[in-house]
Amino acid sequence: MNFLKSSKLKIKYIVFTTEKFPIDSPGGRRISSLFDQGFLNSNFSALITFDKYKSSHIYRFPLNINYLQILHGKKFIFKFINLPFILIKIFFDLINLLTLYKIEKIYVYSRLGLFTCLISILSKIYNVELIIDCTEWFDFKEVKGLSNKLQEYIHRNFSMKLADHFFAIGINIYKLIKKKYPNKKVTLIYPKSPSFIIQIINSIVKKSTPNNLRLKTLLYAGSFKNSDEPKLLLDSLISLSRVRDFRLVIISKILVDNLLSKELLIKVKILQNNLKNNFLVYGYLNNKDYFNVINSSEVLLLPRSYYGYARFNQPMRLYEYSLFNKIIVTSNIDNEYQKVSNKIYLYGANETDSFFNTIKKVLDL
C-alpha cells in the first residue's frame, strides 16, 4: 500500500520494530502479547518493520511499511554505503506519516540507535508520546562489534533520554530504568505468550500421551549466548552424563550451523560421545514442531547468568515453558516470574555445583 495515498485512514499510532513479527522471535511475541493485553492497538496503527511480517487475521494493520529489502541480503559494505539514503527515506516517510495523520503515540521495539534516535527527535518535533520497550540491558563490554557498540550508545544516550515512557519486562530492569532515567514514566509489563501461541501449545498438550520411556528427557533451546551460561550448562551436563542416564535434546540453529566457539563445540562433542543415541539436536523449527519437541521432554533447562545484562534480561521463554506443565530448572528470576509455575526449580547462580545438583535432583523425582 502506498501510504501517501491513504490519508483517509484513521491512524493514531506508529509501531516500529526490527523483530520478526508476529512470528519466530521472542521480540515479535512480546509485541504480539502487548496487542493482546491492550497496551497496543493494531486497528489504528502503522507498522514499520525491518524484518518479516506475516500478515494474518490476528493483527491487521491499516498500513504496513517494510524496509526488509533495503537492509537484508546485501554485503556489509553496500549496507554501509546505502545507510545515509536509507535514513533519508525513513526520515521523509516518518514526516509524511506524522503530517498526514494525527499520531498520538510511537512505540519502538529496537536498539538500532541511528533509527531510534531519528524517531525520537521527530517525536519531540511533532509532540508525540514516544514509548520504548526495554526487554534487555547490555553492558558495553558484552556488545560485540564497533558498529553495535555505537548503536547501543546512541540508543541509550539519545533515544532513551528523549523518550517519554518505557515498558519494562521485569522488576530488575524496571528498577534499573528508574535509576538511570528517574524523570521518565516506566510501566512494568511481565511477558505473556500471545493468544495464537497459547492456542497452539494448548492443542499440543491436550493431544499428548504420557511418555513411557525409562529415561527422562532434558531440553535446552537457545543460542548458547553468555546470558545462558553455556560453559556451566555443558560442564554440568557432561558431569551428569557420567553418573545418570538421560536423554538430551538441544534446539539451536547456531549449533547446527556450526557457529559455536571451538571451546563450546569440544564440550558438545564430549557430551554427544557420552550420551550416544540419547543425544538429539535440532536447528530451526516452526512453532508447531518446536512445541512438539518441548512437549516430549520432561525437564526444561533455562540457565541464567547472574552477571551482566542477564540480570536485567528476564527469560520470556519461562512463561511459554510454564504452559506445558513441565519441570523447569532456572535461576535469577524475580518473585513474579516464579508464580507462573509450581514446577520451577531454582539453582544458585553463584553457588558451585548448584546447577548440576538441581538437575540431578529433578531426575530422581
C-alpha positions as CSV (number, residue, x, y, z in Angstrom):
1,M,0.0,0.0,0.0
2,N,1.2,3.5,-0.9
3,F,0.7,5.3,2.4
4,L,0.9,8.7,0.7
5,K,-2.5,7.9,-0.9
6,S,-4.0,6.8,2.3
7,S,-4.7,10.0,4.2
8,K,-8.3,8.9,5.0
9,L,-7.1,6.0,7.2
10,K,-7.6,6.5,10.9
11,I,-4.1,6.0,12.1
12,K,-3.2,7.2,15.6
13,Y,-0.1,5.1,16.4
14,I,3.2,4.0,14.9
15,V,4.7,0.6,15.8
16,F,8.4,0.5,14.9
17,T,10.2,-2.9,15.2
18,T,13.2,-4.7,13.8
19,E,11.9,-8.0,15.0
20,K,10.2,-10.8,13.0
21,F,6.6,-10.1,13.8
22,P,4.4,-11.7,14.9
23,I,6.3,-15.0,14.4
24,D,9.7,-16.6,15.1
25,S,11.2,-14.3,17.7
26,P,10.8,-13.5,21.4
27,G,10.6,-9.8,20.5
28,G,7.8,-10.5,18.0
29,R,5.9,-12.4,20.6
30,R,6.4,-9.7,23.1
31,I,4.8,-7.2,20.7
32,S,2.0,-9.6,19.9
33,S,1.2,-10.0,23.6
34,L,1.1,-6.3,24.1
35,F,-1.6,-6.1,21.4
36,D,-3.5,-9.0,23.2
37,Q,-3.3,-7.2,26.5
38,G,-4.5,-3.9,25.1
39,F,-1.3,-1.9,25.5
40,L,-1.1,-1.5,21.8
41,N,-3.8,-1.3,19.1
42,S,-3.2,-2.8,15.6
43,N,-6.5,-1.4,14.2
44,F,-5.3,2.1,14.2
45,S,-1.5,1.6,13.9
46,A,1.0,1.9,11.1
47,L,3.5,-0.9,11.4
48,I,7.1,-0.1,10.3
49,T,9.3,-3.2,10.2
50,F,12.8,-4.2,9.0
51,D,12.0,-7.9,9.1
52,K,9.5,-10.5,8.0
53,Y,5.9,-9.6,8.8
54,K,3.4,-12.4,8.4
55,S,0.0,-10.8,7.7
56,S,-2.7,-12.7,9.5
57,H,-6.3,-12.3,10.7
58,I,-4.9,-11.8,14.3
59,Y,-3.2,-8.5,13.7
60,R,-4.4,-6.5,10.7
61,F,-2.8,-3.1,10.2
62,P,-4.3,-0.5,8.0
63,L,-0.8,0.4,7.0
64,N,2.4,-1.6,6.8
65,I,5.8,-0.2,5.7
66,N,8.5,-2.8,5.3
67,Y,12.2,-2.0,4.8
68,L,13.2,-5.6,4.6
69,Q,14.7,-5.5,1.1
70,I,16.9,-2.4,1.6
71,L,18.7,-3.9,4.7
72,H,18.8,-7.6,4.2
73,G,20.6,-9.8,1.7
74,K,23.4,-7.4,0.9
75,K,27.0,-7.3,1.9
76,F,28.0,-5.0,4.8
77,I,29.9,-2.6,2.5
78,F,26.7,-2.0,0.5
79,K,24.6,-1.6,3.6
80,F,27.1,1.0,4.9
81,I,27.1,2.9,1.6
82,N,23.3,2.9,1.4
83,L,22.8,3.8,5.1
84,P,22.5,7.6,4.5
85,F,20.0,7.0,1.8
86,I,18.0,4.6,4.0
87,L,17.9,7.1,6.8
88,I,16.8,9.9,4.4
89,K,14.0,7.7,3.1
90,I,12.8,6.7,6.6
91,F,13.1,10.3,7.7
92,F,10.7,11.5,4.9
93,D,8.4,8.5,5.3
94,L,8.0,9.3,9.0
95,I,7.4,13.0,8.3
96,N,4.7,12.1,5.8
97,L,3.1,9.8,8.4
98,L,3.3,12.5,11.1
99,T,1.9,15.1,8.7
100,L,-0.9,13.1,7.1
101,Y,-2.2,11.5,10.4
102,K,-2.7,12.8,13.9
103,I,-0.3,10.4,15.5
104,E,-0.6,10.2,19.3
105,K,2.0,7.6,20.2
106,I,5.0,5.9,18.7
107,Y,6.1,2.5,20.1
108,V,9.6,1.4,19.5
109,Y,11.0,-2.2,19.9
110,S,14.5,-1.8,18.5
111,R,18.0,-1.0,19.6
112,L,19.2,0.4,16.2
113,G,20.4,3.7,17.6
114,L,20.5,5.7,14.4
115,F,16.9,4.8,13.6
116,T,15.5,5.1,17.1
117,C,17.3,8.5,17.5
118,L,15.7,9.7,14.3
119,I,12.3,8.6,15.5
120,S,12.8,10.2,19.0
121,I,13.8,13.5,17.5
122,L,10.8,13.6,15.3
123,S,8.5,12.6,18.2
124,K,9.7,15.8,20.0
125,I,9.2,18.0,17.0
126,Y,5.7,16.7,16.4
127,N,4.8,16.5,20.1
128,V,4.1,12.7,20.0
129,E,4.5,10.4,23.0
130,L,7.4,8.1,22.5
131,I,7.3,4.6,24.1
132,I,10.5,2.5,24.2
133,D,10.1,-1.2,25.2
134,C,13.0,-2.3,27.4
135,T,13.3,-6.1,27.5
136,E,17.1,-6.2,27.9
137,W,20.1,-4.1,29.1
138,F,23.6,-4.6,27.7
139,D,26.9,-4.0,29.3
140,F,29.0,-2.3,26.6
141,K,31.8,-4.9,27.1
142,E,29.2,-7.6,26.2
143,V,28.1,-5.8,23.0
144,K,30.2,-7.3,20.1
145,G,31.4,-5.2,17.2
146,L,32.2,-1.5,17.0
147,S,29.0,-0.8,15.0
148,N,26.8,-2.5,17.5
149,K,28.5,-0.6,20.4
150,L,27.9,2.7,18.6
151,Q,24.2,1.8,18.0
152,E,23.8,0.9,21.7
153,Y,25.5,4.1,22.8
154,I,23.2,6.3,20.6
155,H,20.1,4.4,21.7
156,R,20.9,4.7,25.4
157,N,22.2,8.2,25.5
158,F,20.0,9.9,23.0
159,S,16.8,7.9,22.1
160,M,16.1,6.8,25.7
161,K,16.8,10.2,27.1
162,L,14.3,11.7,24.7
163,A,11.6,9.0,25.3
164,D,8.5,9.8,27.4
165,H,7.6,6.3,28.5
166,F,9.3,2.9,29.0
167,F,7.8,-0.6,29.1
168,A,9.9,-2.8,31.3
169,I,9.8,-6.6,31.2
170,G,10.7,-7.4,34.8
171,I,11.4,-5.9,38.2
172,N,15.2,-5.9,37.7
173,I,15.1,-3.8,34.6
174,Y,12.3,-1.7,36.0
175,K,14.5,-0.6,38.9
176,L,17.4,-0.1,36.5
177,I,15.5,2.1,34.2
178,K,14.0,4.1,37.1
179,K,17.5,4.7,38.4
180,K,19.0,5.6,35.0
181,Y,16.1,7.8,33.9
182,P,14.4,8.9,37.1
183,N,12.1,11.5,35.4
184,K,10.6,9.1,32.9
185,K,7.4,7.1,33.2
186,V,8.0,3.3,33.5
187,T,5.3,0.6,33.2
188,L,6.1,-2.9,34.3
189,I,4.6,-5.4,31.9
190,Y,5.6,-9.0,32.5
191,P,5.8,-11.2,29.4
192,K,3.0,-13.5,28.3
193,S,2.7,-15.6,25.2
194,P,0.4,-14.2,22.6
195,S,-3.0,-15.8,22.1
196,F,-2.1,-17.6,18.9
197,I,0.9,-19.2,20.6
198,I,-1.2,-20.3,23.6
199,Q,-3.7,-21.9,21.3
200,I,-1.0,-24.0,19.6
201,I,0.5,-25.1,22.8
202,N,-2.8,-26.0,24.4
203,S,-3.7,-28.0,21.4
204,I,-0.5,-30.0,21.5
205,V,-0.6,-30.6,25.3
206,K,-4.2,-31.7,25.0
207,K,-3.4,-34.3,22.4
208,S,-0.2,-35.6,24.1
209,T,0.2,-39.0,25.6
210,P,2.3,-39.9,28.6
211,N,6.0,-40.7,27.9
212,N,6.6,-44.4,28.7
213,L,10.3,-44.2,28.1
214,R,12.5,-45.2,31.1
215,L,14.8,-42.2,30.6
216,K,13.8,-38.7,31.3
217,T,14.5,-36.1,28.5
218,L,16.2,-32.8,29.3
219,L,15.8,-30.0,26.8
220,Y,17.8,-26.8,26.1
221,A,16.7,-24.4,23.5
222,G,18.9,-21.4,22.8
223,S,21.9,-20.0,21.1
224,F,24.5,-20.6,23.8
225,K,24.8,-16.9,24.4
226,N,26.7,-15.7,27.5
227,S,23.4,-15.0,29.4
228,D,22.7,-18.7,29.2
229,E,25.9,-19.7,30.9
230,P,26.9,-22.1,28.2
231,K,30.0,-23.4,29.9
232,L,28.1,-24.1,33.1
233,L,25.3,-25.7,31.1
234,L,27.6,-28.1,29.2
235,D,30.0,-28.8,32.0
236,S,27.1,-29.7,34.3
237,L,25.6,-32.0,31.7
238,I,28.9,-33.7,31.0
239,S,29.3,-34.4,34.7
240,L,25.7,-35.6,35.0
241,S,26.2,-37.9,32.0
242,R,28.8,-39.8,34.0
243,V,26.5,-40.6,36.9
244,R,23.0,-40.6,35.4
245,D,21.2,-41.9,32.3
246,F,19.1,-39.4,30.5
247,R,18.2,-38.1,27.0
248,L,19.2,-34.7,25.9
249,V,17.5,-32.6,23.2
250,I,19.1,-29.3,22.0
251,I,17.3,-26.9,19.8
252,S,19.9,-24.5,18.5
253,K,20.3,-23.2,14.9
254,I,23.8,-21.8,15.8
255,L,24.9,-25.3,16.8
256,V,23.5,-26.9,13.6
257,D,25.2,-24.2,11.5
258,N,28.5,-25.0,13.3
259,L,28.9,-21.4,14.6
260,L,29.8,-22.2,18.2
261,S,33.2,-21.3,19.6
262,K,35.8,-24.1,19.4
263,E,35.7,-24.4,23.2
264,L,32.0,-24.9,23.4
265,L,32.0,-27.2,20.4
266,I,34.5,-29.5,22.1
267,K,32.2,-29.7,25.1
268,V,29.3,-30.6,22.9
269,K,31.3,-33.4,21.3
270,I,32.2,-34.8,24.7
271,L,28.5,-34.7,25.7
272,Q,27.5,-36.4,22.4
273,N,30.0,-39.2,22.9
274,N,28.9,-39.8,26.4
275,L,25.1,-39.9,25.6
276,K,25.5,-41.5,22.1
277,N,21.9,-42.3,20.8
278,N,20.4,-40.3,23.6
279,F,21.7,-37.0,22.2
280,L,19.5,-35.2,19.7
281,V,20.0,-31.8,18.0
282,Y,17.5,-29.7,16.0
283,G,18.1,-26.5,14.1
284,Y,15.3,-24.1,13.2
285,L,11.8,-25.4,13.8
286,N,8.5,-23.9,13.1
287,N,6.2,-23.2,16.0
288,K,4.3,-26.4,15.9
289,D,7.4,-28.7,15.6
290,Y,9.2,-26.6,18.2
291,F,6.4,-27.0,20.7
292,N,6.0,-30.7,20.0
293,V,9.7,-31.3,20.9
294,I,9.3,-29.3,24.1
295,N,6.2,-31.3,25.0
296,S,8.0,-34.6,24.6
297,S,10.6,-33.5,27.2
298,E,10.3,-33.8,31.0
299,V,12.8,-31.2,32.2
300,L,13.2,-27.8,30.5
301,L,16.6,-26.2,31.1
302,L,16.7,-22.4,31.3
303,P,20.1,-21.4,32.6
304,R,20.7,-17.8,33.5
305,S,23.8,-15.8,34.2
306,Y,24.0,-13.7,37.4
307,Y,26.3,-11.2,35.8
308,G,26.0,-8.5,33.1
309,Y,22.8,-7.9,31.2
310,A,21.3,-11.4,32.1
311,R,20.2,-9.9,35.4
312,F,18.0,-7.5,33.6
313,N,17.0,-9.5,30.6
314,Q,14.3,-11.8,32.1
315,P,13.5,-15.0,30.2
316,M,10.4,-14.6,28.1
317,R,10.6,-18.3,27.4
318,L,9.7,-19.1,31.0
319,Y,6.1,-18.2,30.6
320,E,5.9,-20.3,27.4
321,Y,7.5,-23.2,29.1
322,S,5.1,-23.0,32.0
323,L,2.2,-23.8,29.7
324,F,3.5,-27.3,29.2
325,N,3.4,-28.1,33.0
326,K,6.9,-29.5,32.9
327,I,9.7,-29.2,35.4
328,I,11.7,-26.0,34.7
329,V,15.3,-25.5,36.0
330,T,16.4,-21.9,36.1
331,S,17.9,-19.1,38.2
332,N,17.9,-15.4,38.9
333,I,14.2,-14.7,38.3
334,D,12.1,-12.4,40.5
335,N,9.1,-13.5,42.5
336,E,6.5,-12.6,39.9
337,Y,8.2,-14.9,37.4
338,Q,8.2,-17.7,39.9
339,K,4.4,-17.5,40.2
340,V,3.9,-18.8,36.6
341,S,4.5,-22.4,37.6
342,N,4.7,-24.6,40.7
343,K,7.3,-26.8,39.0
344,I,10.1,-24.2,38.8
345,Y,13.3,-25.4,40.5
346,L,15.8,-22.6,41.2
347,Y,19.6,-23.2,41.4
348,G,22.0,-20.7,42.9
349,A,23.7,-18.8,40.2
350,N,26.7,-18.1,42.4
351,E,26.9,-21.5,44.0
352,T,29.4,-24.1,42.8
353,D,27.7,-27.3,41.5
354,S,24.2,-25.9,42.2
355,F,23.0,-26.3,38.6
356,F,24.4,-29.9,38.5
357,N,22.8,-30.8,41.8
358,T,19.4,-29.3,40.9
359,I,19.2,-31.2,37.6
360,K,20.3,-34.4,39.4
361,K,17.6,-33.8,42.0
362,V,14.8,-33.4,39.4
363,L,15.9,-36.5,37.5
364,D,15.4,-38.5,40.7
365,L,11.9,-37.3,41.2
